């Protein structure tokens, strides 16, 4: 059967890509057997040599650009390294000439390594610049602390190093974990890994500080107790936010209740650990309202209202989330 060539030519791109219907494909095939001009057009459409050539040229252009950028970065890094070597050489000569030994020179050297970690590393590293910059900066900063402690004959290195690593982990651990575990089976556990890492360094910091100050039983009870109660809130937030069985309203409700209840009992927990009985929910007396002349009752009533309001708002969010979940299942 003879079909209109213009109709067939309109169908040829769809036929070539294999996305037309079976009826249209059969119509095109029947027409191509009888029409040489349309068959020629079909063969031209099936010829992907031009696309391959363009793809190779595009890859070549991108590769050339990356090489140029990499070359410029290496050049800039070399210049920066040469500039950083100048004070190193000067300090080396001065230290040998004045002190006849190498002592404070190593402090200058490690300090310049810290500078290099935030200047040279981003220039020379091609992938995951932020990850390797943070790791290099942390490592060189800890090395600088060790050098200063060794030169001054101090015993504070472990306290300072643990505090620095813990502080940097709180700020940059999400960046490092996200860069190192961007895919694979650990991808969905990145939040838990970050919280576990920060928790580990918090307890290491407490342990080192306790060893440094020769802490007694009171120190360990207060430090570990307050830190554990504080970090439980973070673990609770993580559990709620990483839950796959809760929608946004359910998560909001659980977070509000968790935060409100935690805040309401924080004074009682701290007072229990400090053996203090001046404040807390034990002085709750709603009949007195919020008396400014009685701080204990005032604080207790405020904390109770905070717990009550957070639970009330949380229940509303949970009910709303439950209703939305049912409607979504019905739809």
N, C-alpha and C positions, 0 to 999 in steps of 0.2 A: 504494500500500500504506500502511496506517495504522500508524504507529509510536507507541510510548508517549511522551507529551509530556515526562515527566520525564527519560527517556533522551535525548531530543533536546535538552532544555534544558541537560543536562550537557555535551553536545557543542558547544553553540553558542559558548562562548568559544574553544574550539579551532578551530572552523570560521571564526569571525570573524578570528582571528589567522593563519589559513591554515596550521596545523600539524597538522591531522588527516589521516588516510589518505584515499585516493580513495574507498574504499568508504564510510567514515563521511560524507564530504562529499556523496556521492550520496544517501545515506540522509537526511541533513538537508535537502537541496534538495527531495527528493520530499515530505518531510513538510511543509515550509514552504508548498508549493503547496496543500495541503489544510487546514492549520491556521492560522487567522488570529491566534490568541493567540501562538503561537510565532513567527510572522512579525513580530509587533509587537515581541516581545522581541529578535529578531535585529536589527531596525532600530535599537532603542535601544542595543544593543551596538555597532553600527556608527557611531553618532553620537559623534564625538570632540570635540564642541564644549566639553564640560565639561573634558576634559583640556587642551584648548588654553587655556581660561580659567584653569585652575589653573596652567598653565605660565607664562602672562603675569603672573599675580599673583605667582608665585614669583620670576620675573625682576625684577618691580617691587620686591619686598621686598629682594632681594639688591642691586639697584642703589641703592636708598634707603640701605641700610646702608653700602654702599661710599662713597656721597657723604658720609654723616655722619662716617665714619671719616676720609675724606680731608679734610673740613673741620676736624676736630679736629687732625689732623696739621699742616695748614697753620697753624692758630692757634698750636699749640705751637711750630712752626718760626719763626713771626713773633716770638713772645715770646723765644725763644732768640736769634734774630738781634738783637733790641733789646737784650738783656742783653749780648751780645758787642760791641755798638757802644759801650757805655759806656766800657770801658777804651780803645777805639780813640780816642774823642773826647778823653778825659783825656790820653792819651799825646801826641796831636796838639797839644793846647794847651801841655802841659809842654815838649815838644820845641821848639816855636816860641818859647816864652817864655824858656827857658834857653839853648838852643843857637842860636836864631835861624835854624834851618835844619831840614830834614827829613833825619835820618840814622838814628838807632836806632829811630825811629818805625816804619820799614818792617819792622824785625825783629819788633816787637810785632804789627804787622799780619799778617805772614805766619804768625807763631805762632798767632794767633787763627784764621787760615784753616785751619790744621791741626786745631784744635779743632772748627771748623765742619764739616770734612769727615767727622767721625765722629759729629756730633750733628745737623746740619741735613740733610745728604744722606739719611740713612735716613728722616727724617721727610717729606721732600718728594718723594722718588723713589717711584713706585708699583710698578714692576716691577724685578726684578733689583737689589734693594737692596744685596746683598753685593758684587756686581760693581762698581757705581758707587761704593760706599763705599771699596772697596780702591783703585780708580783715583784717586778724589779725594784720598784720604789720601796715596798715593804722590806724586801731582803736587804737592800743597801742601807735603809734607815736603822734596821736592827744591827747591822754590822757597824754602823757609826756609833750607836749606843754602846756596843761592846768595846769598841776602840777607846771611847772616852772613859768608860768605867775601868778598863785595864790600865790606861795611862794615869788615872787619878787614884788607882789602888782602892777603888770603891767596891761595895758589895750590893749595889742597887740595880745591877744589870737586869736580873730576872724580873724584878718588879716593873722596871721601865719597859722592857721588851714585851712583857705580857700585856701591859696597859696599851702600848702602841698597837700591837697586833689586834687586840680586842676592839679598840676604837676604829681602826681601819677596816676590820671585818664587818662591823655594824654598818659602815658607810658603803663599802665596796664589795663585800661578799656576794650580793646579788648580781653584780656586774660580772664577776669572775665565774660564778657558777653558771650563769646564763650563757656565757661565752664558751665554757668548756663542755657543757652538757646541753647543747642546742638541739640535739636529736638523740634518738636511741631510747632505750627503756627507762633511763634515768630522767628523761625530760619532764615527766609529770611529777617527779619527786624533788624538783629543784627547791621549792619553798621549804620542804622538810629538811633538806640538806643544809640550807642557809641557817635555819633556826637551830639545828643541832650543832653546827659549827660555832655559831655565836654563843650558844649555851656552854659548850665545852671550854671556850676561851674565858668566859665569865667565871666559871668555877676554877679554872687554872689561875686566873688573876687573884681570886679570893684565897686560894691555897698559897700562892707565892707571897701575898701580903701578910697572911697569917704566919708564915714561916719567917718573914723579914722582921715583924714586930713581936715575935714570940707570943702569939696570941693565946689567950687562955680559953677556958670553956665558954665564957661569956661571949668572946669574940666569935667563936665558931657557931654558937647558937644564934646570935643576932645576924651575923653576915650570911650564913647559909640559909637561915629561915626567911629573912626578908628577900634575899635574892631569889630563892625558890618560889616564894609567893608571887614575886613580880614576874618571873619568867613563865609561870603557869598561865598568866594572861596572854602572853605572846603565843604560847603553844595552843591555847584555846582559840585565839583568832585564826591561827594557821589551820587548825582542824576544821573550823567553820568555812573559811574561804576556799579551802581545797576540796570540800565535800562536793561530790557529783550528784547527790540525791536531793539537794536543796536548790530551789530557785532563788532569785535575788531577794524576794520578800522574806523568805525563810531565813536566809543568811543575815539580812538586816535585823530581823527580830532576835535571832540568837546572839548577834554581836551586841545589840543594845542591852539585852538582859545580862549577858556575861560581863560587860563592862560596868554596868550599874551595880550589880551584886558584888563584883570584885572591889569596886571603889567604896561601897558601903561598909564592907568588912575590913578594909585595909587598916583602919585605926585600931580595931580590936586585935588584929594579928600582930601589928607592931607593938602595941602595949603588952600583949601576952609575952612576946619575946623579950621585951625590955623590963618585964616585971613591973609595969606601970598600971595603976588602976584609976588614974585621974580622968580619963576620957573613955568613950566607947558607947556601944549600944545598950550597955547595962543601965545607963542613965536615961533611957527612953521614957518620956512622959508627954504624950501628945496633949494631955489636958492642960499643960502649961503653955502650949503654943511654942513660940520661939523667943524665950526671955533673954534679953541681952545681958542681964545681970547674973545669969547662970550659964556660963560657957559650956559646961558639961552637958546640960539638958539641951541647950541650943544645938550643939554639934550632933548629939545623938538623934534629935528629931530631924535635923537636916539629912543625916545619913540614911535614916529610915525612909524619909520621903524620896530620896534619890533611888533607893532600892525599889520602893513601891511604884514610882513613875516609870522606871526602866522596865520593870516586869510588865506593867500595864501596856506600855508602848510595844514591848516585844511580843506580847500575846496578840495584840492587834495586827502586827506585821505577820505573825505566823498564821493567823486566821485568814488574812488576805492572801498570803502565799498558798495556803491550802485550797482556798476557793479558786485561785487562778490555775493551780495544778489540775483541779477537777475539770475546769472549763476547757483547758488545753487537751486533756484526754478525751473529753466528749467531742471536741472539734476533730 
